[in-house]
Amino acid sequence: QVQLVESGGGLVQAGGSLRLSCKASRAILSVFWNLDMAYYRQAPGKERELVAEISSDGVTNYADFVKGRFTISKDNSKKMMYLQMNSLNPEDTAVYYCYSDYGGVQSWGQGTQVTVSS
């Protein structure tokens, strides 16, 4: 199973930016190349929701509430996924989770807290 290690969360003012990183440790390159990956988030009292996803061949998809503000990307050589978040607002406050799917085998990161102050 792929192990996902997240970093990059923190506290930022409204209008600011953060970049989340997700490293797929214990994954050989050929496995990482074939991962479908995504970021989800969960705010207090709410269900976990999809933020953005990127397929193994680089096709991206975004939730409507982040379109034009967030960008998801992968660096296959480093076995890394990134989520660049711009124009953050307090409604973006949540724990963000990295996710991967390899042939139906799903893995989750530990989550990283993003807090946006008004």
HUQUIUR-V983547 format. One record per backbone hydrogen bond with DSSP energy under -1.0 kcal/mol. NH is the residue of the N-H (numbers start at 0). CO is the residue of the C=O. Records with the same first field share a line. If there is no record, write none. Layout:
NH: CO, CO
This chain:
2: 24
4: 22
6: 20
9: 112
11: 114
13: 116
14: 87
15: 12
17: 84
19: 82
20: 6
21: 80
22: 4
23: 78
24: 2, 22
30: 27
31: 27
32: 28
33: 30
34: 31
35: 100
36: 53
37: 98
38: 51
39: 96
40: 48
41: 94
45: 42
48: 40
50: 38
51: 38
52: 60
53: 36
54: 58
57: 54
60: 52
62: 50
65: 62
68: 65
69: 65
70: 83
72: 81
74: 79
79: 74
80: 21
81: 72
82: 19
83: 70
84: 17
85: 68
87: 15
91: 88
92: 89
93: 113
94: 41
95: 111
96: 39
98: 37
99: 106
100: 35
101: 104
104: 101
106: 99
108: 97
111: 95
113: 93
114: 9
116: 11
